[in-house]
Structures are given as structure tokens and as C-alpha cells.
Amino acid sequence: MSRVLVLNGPNLRRLGVREPDVYGARSFEDLTAVCRDAGRRLDLQVDVRQTDDEAEMIAWVHEAADARLPIVLNPAAFTHYSYALKDALAQRTAPLIEVHISNPAGREEFRHNSVVASVATGTIAGFGFMSYVLALQAIAELLAEQ
């Protein structure tokens, strides 16, 4: 069973409370359950984490690079400005899928740019929690090809 880190950036622990018209009414605990259930079906051990701290996120990315772990990443606000996160992600040693619950391209102009997309294997956005399931499916396929 392959291990996958599912990393979530700022404010995502507030799912269900924060802008439910954009992010839905389900909680972060619901998202964790969705990811773990998808992981079980795909024979993946899913470790779901969330932080509002950029340094902690970078430490997790370093951990993944050192252990050759794939990452599903919702960088949240870090998406648009964190060059430090981008530099850490550029050191990846396994697949990296960037995910977003909403579709950033259909939102405010400042959300249209992702500084991490250029170092990701791919990006999945706009499908709600299903974005994570699709990303985990992509990880499983990529790992099977190796």
C-alpha cells in the first residue's frame, strides 16, 4: 500500500463555515473521510493534514520529498504568492497533484495565477471534494505506471 500526503493550506479547516456558497457545507472532517475512503478503494494509505502556517507546509513537503511520497496539495491562498512553497515543491521526488475545491479561474482575478502549478504533475479544480478523489485516482494510476 503506497502512502500519499494530502496537504491543505490556510483556512481549509474552516470548511462548512467559510463561504459555504463557494466551498460547500461539508466540513474538513468530511473531506478527510472522503479522502481516506477513496484511498482505501485505491489501495493508498492517505494521510490528510491542514495548516495555516507556511513553514509547517514546507516542512511537510520536505518530508514527502525525502520519503519519495506523492502529494495531493490544496495550497489555498499559498497558491497565489508562496514562492517558498513552490521552491520546496520543485524538490519533489514523486507525483504532485494540485487541487482546488472551487475553480480559481472562474473567481477573482488574483486567484487566476498559481505559482505552484508549474512544478505540479497536474492540476484538478472546480469539482468540490471530488477534486481530491480525482487527484487520488491520478496518483494511483501514476504509481501503477512506475
Backbone as CSV, one residue per row, in Angstrom:
resi,resn,N_x,N_y,N_z,CA_x,CA_y,CA_z,C_x,C_y,C_z
1,MET,0.855,-1.180,0.000,0.000,0.000,0.000,0.893,1.233,0.000
2,SER,0.712,2.094,-0.975,1.503,3.320,-1.075,0.913,4.408,-0.193
3,ARG,1.787,5.171,0.411,1.375,6.288,1.265,1.324,7.564,0.437
4,VAL,0.306,8.376,0.668,0.109,9.652,-0.010,-0.199,10.717,1.034
5,LEU,0.478,11.866,0.916,0.125,13.004,1.766,-0.907,13.857,1.046
6,VAL,-1.982,14.196,1.735,-2.986,15.129,1.237,-2.855,16.369,2.104
7,LEU,-2.236,17.393,1.541,-1.887,18.599,2.293,-2.826,19.740,1.941
8,ASN,-3.278,20.446,2.954,-4.238,21.532,2.784,-3.740,22.784,3.473
9,GLY,-3.833,23.896,2.765,-3.339,25.168,3.258,-4.354,25.961,4.066
10,PRO,-4.107,27.264,4.154,-4.846,28.145,5.060,-6.361,28.101,4.894
11,ASN,-7.021,28.115,6.019,-8.466,28.256,6.160,-9.274,27.021,5.780
12,LEU,-8.622,25.968,5.301,-9.398,24.807,4.877,-9.979,24.012,6.048
13,ARG,-9.437,24.179,7.240,-10.073,23.551,8.399,-11.430,24.201,8.679
14,ARG,-11.693,25.353,8.069,-12.947,26.093,8.264,-14.026,25.696,7.248
15,LEU,-13.772,24.639,6.485,-14.783,24.175,5.538,-16.104,23.940,6.262
16,GLY,-17.188,24.267,5.593,-18.515,24.138,6.175,-18.974,25.409,6.844
17,VAL,-18.011,26.241,7.267,-18.306,27.520,7.907,-17.898,28.661,6.983
18,ARG,-16.758,28.516,6.349,-16.198,29.555,5.491,-16.859,29.534,4.113
19,GLU,-17.503,30.605,3.751,-18.096,30.781,2.424,-18.720,29.500,1.867
20,PRO,-19.762,28.993,2.512,-20.358,27.746,2.036,-20.904,27.832,0.616
21,ASP,-21.213,29.046,0.152,-21.671,29.199,-1.231,-20.556,28.907,-2.232
22,VAL,-19.301,29.018,-1.804,-18.150,28.726,-2.660,-17.603,27.329,-2.383
23,TYR,-17.446,26.989,-1.104,-16.751,25.762,-0.715,-17.680,24.640,-0.248
24,GLY,-18.974,24.900,-0.174,-19.915,23.876,0.245,-20.138,23.864,1.747
25,ALA,-21.054,23.015,2.175,-21.462,22.958,3.578,-20.764,21.848,4.346
26,ARG,-19.990,21.010,3.657,-19.327,19.897,4.341,-18.057,20.369,5.033
27,SER,-17.703,19.681,6.102,-16.600,20.079,6.979,-15.265,19.496,6.516
28,PHE,-14.191,19.958,7.170,-12.873,19.395,6.910,-12.840,17.917,7.312
29,GLU,-13.539,17.573,8.375,-13.617,16.165,8.790,-14.296,15.338,7.707
30,ASP,-15.303,15.908,7.048,-15.950,15.220,5.925,-14.956,15.021,4.778
31,LEU,-14.166,16.051,4.496,-13.153,15.941,3.443,-12.147,14.849,3.783
32,THR,-11.717,14.813,5.023,-10.776,13.776,5.464,-11.364,12.389,5.230
33,ALA,-12.625,12.199,5.581,-13.283,10.904,5.388,-13.377,10.556,3.900
34,VAL,-13.719,11.519,3.069,-13.797,11.287,1.616,-12.440,10.833,1.085
35,CYS,-11.374,11.506,1.503,-10.022,11.157,1.033,-9.605,9.777,1.522
36,ARG,-9.864,9.478,2.766,-9.476,8.164,3.308,-10.265,7.044,2.652
37,ASP,-11.558,7.276,2.418,-12.385,6.265,1.747,-11.876,6.025,0.324
38,ALA,-11.587,7.090,-0.389,-11.049,6.951,-1.753,-9.717,6.220,-1.714
39,GLY,-8.888,6.551,-0.742,-7.604,5.880,-0.604,-7.751,4.387,-0.397
40,ARG,-8.678,3.989,0.458,-8.903,2.554,0.699,-9.293,1.838,-0.596
41,ARG,-10.179,2.458,-1.361,-10.611,1.857,-2.635,-9.454,1.744,-3.626
42,LEU,-8.496,2.672,-3.526,-7.369,2.717,-4.472,-6.107,2.053,-3.924
43,ASP,-6.204,1.435,-2.763,-5.068,0.795,-2.096,-3.973,1.813,-1.782
44,LEU,-4.393,2.980,-1.298,-3.483,4.042,-0.891,-3.688,4.335,0.588
45,GLN,-2.602,4.524,1.312,-2.678,4.976,2.700,-2.637,6.501,2.654
46,VAL,-3.740,7.132,3.011,-3.890,8.577,2.875,-3.711,9.261,4.227
47,ASP,-2.796,10.205,4.258,-2.501,10.995,5.458,-2.938,12.429,5.153
48,VAL,-4.077,12.854,5.721,-4.652,14.176,5.451,-4.209,15.150,6.540
49,ARG,-3.676,16.288,6.100,-3.195,17.322,7.032,-3.672,18.699,6.573
50,GLN,-3.745,19.627,7.532,-4.087,21.016,7.224,-3.266,21.924,8.106
51,THR,-2.808,23.037,7.525,-2.087,24.046,8.292,-2.382,25.436,7.752
52,ASP,-2.315,26.399,8.650,-2.371,27.804,8.259,-0.974,28.405,8.241
53,ASP,0.033,27.593,8.497,1.416,28.031,8.656,2.257,27.606,7.451
54,GLU,2.795,28.570,6.749,3.588,28.286,5.553,4.820,27.445,5.880
55,ALA,5.479,27.715,6.976,6.671,26.955,7.354,6.335,25.491,7.616
56,GLU,5.218,25.240,8.262,4.808,23.858,8.512,4.514,23.145,7.193
57,MET,3.838,23.824,6.279,3.546,23.234,4.973,4.846,22.863,4.254
58,ILE,5.801,23.748,4.270,7.083,23.491,3.614,7.788,22.301,4.271
59,ALA,7.733,22.205,5.579,8.341,21.059,6.277,7.689,19.755,5.831
60,TRP,6.373,19.759,5.657,5.680,18.553,5.177,6.114,18.196,3.755
61,VAL,6.292,19.205,2.919,6.739,18.967,1.543,8.144,18.374,1.554
62,HIS,9.016,18.888,2.410,10.365,18.323,2.539,10.286,16.872,2.997
63,GLU,9.415,16.590,3.958,9.211,15.221,4.438,8.818,14.308,3.278
64,ALA,7.886,14.767,2.454,7.436,13.975,1.305,8.570,13.757,0.303
65,ALA,9.339,14.797,0.026,10.452,14.661,-0.921,11.478,13.667,-0.397
66,ASP,11.814,13.754,0.871,12.809,12.850,1.459,12.335,11.399,1.450
67,ALA,11.038,11.186,1.632,10.477,9.830,1.689,9.932,9.366,0.339
68,ARG,10.053,10.199,-0.694,9.560,9.876,-2.034,8.047,9.613,-2.023
69,LEU,7.315,10.441,-1.268,5.864,10.285,-1.139,5.135,11.178,-2.131
70,PRO,4.109,10.665,-2.798,3.258,11.515,-3.626,2.467,12.478,-2.752
71,ILE,2.090,13.601,-3.362,1.332,14.634,-2.645,0.114,15.033,-3.459
72,VAL,-1.026,15.134,-2.775,-2.188,15.855,-3.273,-2.201,17.132,-2.453
73,LEU,-2.146,18.272,-3.126,-1.963,19.555,-2.440,-3.038,20.558,-2.817
74,ASN,-3.753,21.034,-1.788,-4.586,22.222,-1.960,-3.850,23.344,-1.226
75,PRO,-3.070,24.146,-1.978,-2.288,25.178,-1.314,-3.117,26.363,-0.817
76,ALA,-4.402,26.406,-1.177,-5.279,27.504,-0.757,-4.634,28.841,-1.111
77,ALA,-4.614,29.789,-0.197,-4.063,31.114,-0.510,-2.588,31.070,-0.891
78,PHE,-1.856,30.053,-0.413,-0.443,29.935,-0.796,-0.291,29.782,-2.318
79,THR,-1.340,29.321,-2.972,-1.332,29.118,-4.429,-0.830,30.338,-5.167
80,HIS,-1.218,31.497,-4.712,-1.074,32.716,-5.494,0.179,33.518,-5.190
81,TYR,0.900,33.152,-4.125,2.043,34.008,-3.772,3.227,33.291,-3.140
82,SER,3.109,32.031,-2.782,4.164,31.401,-1.996,5.258,30.804,-2.883
83,TYR,6.240,31.634,-3.175,7.390,31.148,-3.940,8.243,30.212,-3.088
84,ALA,8.199,30.366,-1.787,8.915,29.442,-0.909,8.306,28.041,-1.020
85,LEU,6.984,27.958,-1.056,6.324,26.668,-1.242,6.646,26.100,-2.615
86,LYS,6.616,26.934,-3.639,6.966,26.480,-4.992,8.375,25.899,-5.015
87,ASP,9.317,26.582,-4.408,10.696,26.093,-4.381,10.800,24.755,-3.655
88,ALA,10.059,24.590,-2.580,10.060,23.312,-1.868,9.442,22.219,-2.737
89,LEU,8.340,22.530,-3.393,7.676,21.550,-4.257,8.526,21.161,-5.452
90,ALA,9.380,22.059,-5.906,10.261,21.756,-7.038,11.246,20.641,-6.696
91,GLN,11.408,20.349,-5.420,12.303,19.279,-4.970,11.585,17.928,-4.885
92,ARG,10.361,17.879,-5.361,9.565,16.657,-5.220,10.240,15.468,-5.886
93,THR,9.952,14.297,-5.360,10.541,13.060,-5.866,9.461,12.046,-6.235
94,ALA,8.211,12.493,-6.254,7.065,11.641,-6.567,5.976,12.543,-7.162
95,PRO,4.911,11.952,-7.698,3.850,12.781,-8.286,3.268,13.794,-7.308
96,LEU,2.886,14.935,-7.861,2.267,16.032,-7.118,1.062,16.512,-7.908
97,ILE,-0.115,16.426,-7.321,-1.334,16.917,-7.952,-1.849,18.100,-7.136
98,GLU,-1.956,19.246,-7.788,-2.546,20.441,-7.170,-4.061,20.334,-7.302
99,VAL,-4.779,20.571,-6.207,-6.242,20.513,-6.236,-6.844,21.787,-5.665
100,HIS,-8.045,22.062,-6.134,-8.844,23.164,-5.589,-10.300,22.736,-5.575
101,ILE,-10.999,23.077,-4.516,-12.409,22.761,-4.388,-13.217,23.585,-5.382
102,SER,-12.935,24.869,-5.433,-13.606,25.757,-6.395,-12.740,25.848,-7.647
103,ASN,-13.224,26.581,-8.628,-12.463,26.806,-9.852,-11.839,28.199,-9.774
104,PRO,-10.541,28.287,-9.431,-9.912,29.601,-9.285,-10.009,30.466,-10.539
105,ALA,-10.023,29.857,-11.700,-10.091,30.630,-12.948,-11.433,31.326,-13.122
106,GLY,-12.453,30.866,-12.419,-13.772,31.482,-12.501,-14.058,32.444,-11.373
107,ARG,-13.035,32.761,-10.602,-13.218,33.635,-9.447,-12.472,34.952,-9.648
108,GLU,-12.136,35.626,-8.560,-11.472,36.924,-8.631,-10.145,36.803,-9.400
109,GLU,-9.770,37.891,-10.027,-8.563,37.923,-10.871,-7.312,37.438,-10.125
110,PHE,-7.147,37.840,-8.867,-5.927,37.463,-8.145,-5.814,35.948,-7.956
111,ARG,-6.935,35.226,-8.066,-6.910,33.776,-7.903,-6.540,33.038,-9.186
112,HIS,-6.408,33.737,-10.292,-6.155,33.086,-11.575,-4.740,32.562,-11.721
113,ASN,-3.811,33.085,-10.946,-2.416,32.671,-11.073,-2.041,31.689,-9.965
114,SER,-1.418,30.575,-10.375,-0.886,29.611,-9.413,0.621,29.560,-9.569
115,VAL,1.339,29.904,-8.513,2.798,29.835,-8.572,3.290,28.398,-8.401
116,VAL,2.431,27.494,-7.947,2.865,26.107,-7.767,2.530,25.213,-8.957
117,ALA,1.670,25.649,-9.841,1.237,24.804,-10.966,2.392,24.354,-11.847
118,SER,3.387,25.194,-12.004,4.495,24.850,-12.912,5.359,23.702,-12.405
119,VAL,5.270,23.367,-11.123,6.055,22.255,-10.587,5.174,21.048,-10.257
120,ALA,3.881,21.147,-10.533,2.953,20.046,-10.274,2.898,19.106,-11.475
121,THR,2.581,17.867,-11.211,2.331,16.913,-12.283,1.076,17.328,-13.037
122,GLY,0.073,17.823,-12.315,-1.175,18.281,-12.906,-2.011,19.007,-11.881
123,THR,-3.090,19.615,-12.359,-3.998,20.383,-11.507,-5.434,19.946,-11.765
124,ILE,-6.197,19.772,-10.689,-7.620,19.436,-10.775,-8.366,20.459,-9.930
125,ALA,-9.347,21.131,-10.538,-10.037,22.210,-9.823,-11.502,22.278,-10.223
126,GLY,-12.321,22.709,-9.251,-13.696,23.040,-9.541,-14.701,21.932,-9.315
127,PHE,-14.283,20.797,-8.784,-15.185,19.663,-8.607,-15.527,19.404,-7.150
128,GLY,-15.353,20.404,-6.298,-15.638,20.201,-4.886,-14.714,19.144,-4.302
129,PHE,-15.222,18.342,-3.384,-14.417,17.291,-2.772,-13.993,16.251,-3.799
130,MET,-14.755,16.140,-4.900,-14.400,15.197,-5.952,-13.039,15.542,-6.558
131,SER,-12.594,16.797,-6.477,-11.254,17.151,-6.958,-10.200,16.290,-6.273
132,TYR,-10.374,16.044,-4.985,-9.422,15.220,-4.230,-9.489,13.755,-4.672
133,VAL,-10.697,13.260,-4.884,-10.865,11.876,-5.317,-10.203,11.681,-6.681
134,LEU,-10.432,12.622,-7.596,-9.810,12.543,-8.920,-8.293,12.606,-8.813
135,ALA,-7.789,13.434,-7.918,-6.339,13.531,-7.722,-5.775,12.222,-7.172
136,LEU,-6.466,11.618,-6.229,-6.004,10.339,-5.687,-6.051,9.246,-6.758
137,GLN,-7.064,9.279,-7.619,-7.111,8.331,-8.732,-5.914,8.538,-9.657
138,ALA,-5.592,9.794,-9.927,-4.431,10.097,-10.779,-3.142,9.589,-10.133
139,ILE,-2.990,9.814,-8.833,-1.806,9.321,-8.110,-1.709,7.801,-8.239
140,ALA,-2.820,7.103,-8.013,-2.809,5.643,-8.092,-2.391,5.183,-9.485
141,GLU,-2.906,5.828,-10.514,-2.525,5.472,-11.896,-1.055,5.747,-12.158
142,LEU,-0.581,6.896,-11.715,0.827,7.242,-11.920,1.751,6.262,-11.199
143,LEU,1.375,5.877,-9.989,2.193,4.913,-9.247,2.171,3.541,-9.918
144,ALA,1.037,3.155,-10.486,0.936,1.866,-11.172,1.810,1.828,-12.421
145,GLU,2.005,2.977,-13.042,2.843,3.064,-14.250,4.322,2.944,-13.935
146,GLN,4.706,3.198,-12.698,6.133,3.183,-12.335,6.661,1.773,-12.168
